[in-house]
Amino acid sequence: MLTPQGLKGKQYRVTGKSYPRLGRPPRKSRKVLAVVGAALALALVALGGVQLVGIFTGKRTPSAQACASPGGKPLAAPAASGSASGSPSASGSPAASAPGSAASSPAAPAATSTAVPQPQAVTVNVYNATDKSGLAARTAEELKKRGFTIGKVGNAPTAIDRKLPGTVQVISGPAGMGAATLLGSQAAGSTATTDSRTDATVDFVIGDTYSALLEPAKAAAALEAATKPSPAPSHGSC
């Protein structure tokens, strides 16, 4: 064994119980984790600062989640379907307006009225969309006994004649929505739609499964149920 210079041939040995130990070289993954952790910490600090600024300044971002209406029903009134859906014309007559006539010119939208009027203030056009003869006349007579003002009585327009599988379809414009609610309560299973008419007249179109009007007491109960306001959702929950 070679002796280093300066030792002069003397031999030395290591004594004691402590020895220097070599540590493992640092891994790249640890460095990456350290960088990611630092970035997350900075992001959390920045987010907390933004929330604190919002709290002290009183600015809050409105929630984008909309509460569903009770029972899954829409909260707003149904949109106007237009006269192209096959409903009687705005004047209450089943005949369609000729293209280019004054009736087809654009007009200011009618005011919406959802207040339920008295039967005497409602003009009803009764149309029969079934193959049962005289059904429209008999129904119009019953509605007249209940105080409604009867307008036109006859067969339904060709577009919906014998194509109405339900009991009754009540058609009105925005100004007759309250009157449509009153009329719809007179028949079980009735449906309501709107068109572009500007007056408050209402069409009472009889379908295939219609048999008779509800009894006055049941009609009053149906009207009360239809006009009862839905409970508002509690704050902070849907």
C-alpha positions in Angstrom: 0.0 0.0 0.0 1.3 3.4 -0.9 1.9 5.8 2.0 0.8 9.4 1.3 3.4 12.1 1.6 3.9 13.5 5.1 2.9 10.3 6.9 6.5 9.1 7.1 5.6 5.5 7.0 3.3 5.6 9.9 0.1 3.7 9.8 -3.2 5.2 10.9 -6.6 3.7 11.5 -10.0 5.1 11.8 -11.4 4.9 15.3 -14.8 5.7 16.8 -18.4 4.8 15.9 -19.3 7.7 13.6 -18.7 7.4 9.9 -19.5 9.9 7.2 -22.5 8.8 5.2 -23.4 9.8 1.7 -27.0 10.9 1.1 -29.1 10.0 -2.0 -28.9 12.6 -4.8 -32.1 14.7 -4.9 -34.7 13.4 -7.3 -36.3 15.5 -10.0 -39.8 14.4 -8.9 -39.4 16.0 -5.6 -38.4 19.3 -7.2 -41.5 19.1 -9.5 -43.8 18.4 -6.5 -42.2 21.3 -4.6 -42.8 23.7 -7.6 -46.5 22.5 -8.0 -47.1 22.9 -4.2 -45.8 26.4 -4.3 -48.0 27.3 -7.3 -51.1 25.9 -5.5 -50.3 27.8 -2.4 -49.9 31.1 -4.4 -53.3 30.4 -6.1 -55.1 29.8 -2.8 -53.6 33.0 -1.4 -54.8 34.9 -4.5 -58.3 33.4 -4.3 -58.6 34.2 -0.7 -57.6 37.8 -1.4 -60.2 38.2 -4.1 -62.9 36.8 -1.8 -61.9 39.2 1.0 -62.0 42.1 -1.4 -65.6 41.0 -2.5 -66.7 40.8 1.1 -65.4 44.2 2.1 -66.6 45.9 -1.0 -70.1 44.3 -1.0 -69.8 42.9 -4.5 -71.1 39.4 -5.0 -71.3 37.4 -8.2 -74.9 36.3 -8.8 -75.5 32.6 -8.9 -75.9 31.1 -12.3 -78.1 28.2 -11.1 -81.9 28.7 -11.5 -84.3 27.1 -9.2 -86.8 24.8 -10.9 -90.5 25.6 -10.4 -92.6 23.4 -8.2 -93.9 20.3 -10.0 -91.6 21.0 -13.1 -94.1 23.6 -14.4 -92.8 26.7 -16.3 -92.8 29.9 -14.2 -93.7 32.1 -17.1 -96.8 32.1 -19.4 -96.6 30.1 -22.6 -95.1 32.0 -25.6 -97.5 33.0 -28.3 -97.6 30.3 -30.9 -98.9 32.5 -33.7 -101.8 32.0 -36.1 -99.7 29.5 -38.2 -100.5 26.8 -35.6 -103.9 26.2 -37.2 -105.9 28.0 -34.5 -108.8 30.3 -35.5 -107.9 33.9 -36.6 -107.4 36.8 -34.2 -110.9 38.2 -35.0 -112.5 34.9 -33.8 -113.4 33.8 -37.3 -111.9 30.5 -38.6 -111.1 32.1 -42.0 -107.4 33.0 -42.5 -106.4 36.6 -43.5 -105.5 37.1 -47.1 -101.8 37.8 -47.7 -101.1 41.5 -48.1 -104.2 42.6 -46.4 -104.3 45.2 -43.6 -104.8 42.5 -41.0 -101.4 41.0 -41.9 -99.5 44.2 -41.3 -97.4 44.3 -38.2 -99.0 45.9 -35.2 -98.0 46.8 -31.7 -98.0 43.9 -29.3 -101.2 43.7 -27.2 -101.0 44.1 -23.4 -101.0 40.9 -21.4 -103.9 40.4 -19.0 -103.9 37.5 -16.6 -106.6 38.8 -14.3 -109.6 36.5 -14.3 -112.7 38.5 -15.4 -116.4 37.9 -14.8 -118.1 35.5 -17.3 -120.2 38.5 -18.6 -117.0 40.2 -19.8 -115.8 37.2 -21.8 -116.7 36.7 -25.4 -116.5 33.0 -26.4 -116.3 31.6 -29.9 -117.3 27.9 -29.7 -116.0 25.6 -32.4 -116.7 21.9 -32.9 -113.6 19.8 -34.0 -115.4 16.5 -33.8 -117.8 14.5 -36.0 -120.7 14.9 -33.5 -123.3 17.2 -35.0 -124.7 20.0 -33.0 -122.1 19.8 -30.2 -120.9 23.4 -30.6 -124.4 24.8 -30.4 -125.3 22.8 -27.2 -122.0 23.8 -25.5 -122.5 27.4 -26.4 -126.0 27.3 -24.9 -124.5 25.9 -21.6 -121.8 28.5 -21.5 -124.4 31.2 -22.1 -126.4 29.9 -19.1 -123.2 30.4 -17.0 -123.0 34.1 -18.0 -120.6 34.0 -20.9 -121.1 36.2 -23.9 -121.3 33.9 -27.0 -119.6 35.1 -30.2 -119.3 32.7 -33.2 -120.5 29.1 -33.1 -119.7 26.5 -35.8 -117.2 23.9 -37.0 -113.5 24.2 -36.3 -111.1 25.4 -39.0 -109.9 22.8 -41.4 -106.4 22.9 -39.9 -107.6 21.5 -36.6 -111.0 20.0 -37.5 -111.1 16.3 -36.3 -107.4 16.7 -35.2 -107.9 17.5 -31.6 -107.5 14.3 -29.5 -108.1 16.0 -26.1 -111.2 17.4 -24.5 -111.0 21.2 -25.1 -108.4 23.6 -26.5 -108.8 27.2 -25.3 -107.1 29.7 -27.6 -106.6 33.4 -26.7 -104.3 36.3 -27.3 -102.2 38.0 -24.6 -105.1 40.2 -23.7 -107.4 37.2 -23.0 -105.2 35.0 -20.9 -107.2 35.6 -17.8 -110.4 34.8 -19.7 -108.8 31.7 -21.1 -108.1 30.5 -17.5 -111.7 31.0 -16.6 -112.9 29.1 -19.6 -110.4 26.3 -19.2 -111.8 25.6 -15.7 -115.2 24.8 -17.2 -114.0 21.5 -18.9 -111.9 18.7 -17.5 -108.5 18.2 -19.1 -108.6 21.4 -21.1 -105.4 22.9 -22.6 -104.6 26.6 -23.3 -102.6 28.1 -26.1 -102.1 31.6 -27.3 -102.0 33.2 -30.7 -101.4 36.7 -32.1 -104.9 38.2 -31.8 -105.0 41.6 -30.2 -108.5 41.5 -28.6 -109.7 39.6 -25.5 -111.9 37.0 -27.3 -111.4 33.4 -26.5 -111.9 30.3 -28.7 -113.4 27.2 -27.1 -112.5 24.3 -29.4 -114.2 21.0 -28.6 -112.0 17.9 -29.0 -112.8 14.2 -29.5 -112.9 13.2 -25.8 -115.2 16.0 -24.7 -118.5 15.0 -23.3 -119.9 17.9 -21.2 -118.9 20.9 -19.1 -118.0 20.4 -15.5 -120.7 21.0 -12.9 -120.5 24.6 -11.6 -119.2 23.6 -8.2 -116.4 21.5 -9.7 -115.6 24.3 -12.2 -115.3 26.8 -9.4 -112.9 24.4 -7.6 -110.8 24.0 -10.8 -110.6 27.8 -11.2 -109.4 28.2 -7.6 -106.7 25.6 -8.1 -105.6 27.2 -11.4 -105.3 30.7 -9.9 -103.7 29.6 -6.7 -100.2 31.1 -6.6 -97.3 28.6 -6.4 -95.2 28.9 -3.2 -92.0 30.8 -3.7 -88.7 28.9 -3.3 -86.9 29.5 0.0 -83.8 31.6 -0.2 -80.5 29.7 -0.7 -82.2 26.5 -1.8 -84.2 25.2 -4.7 
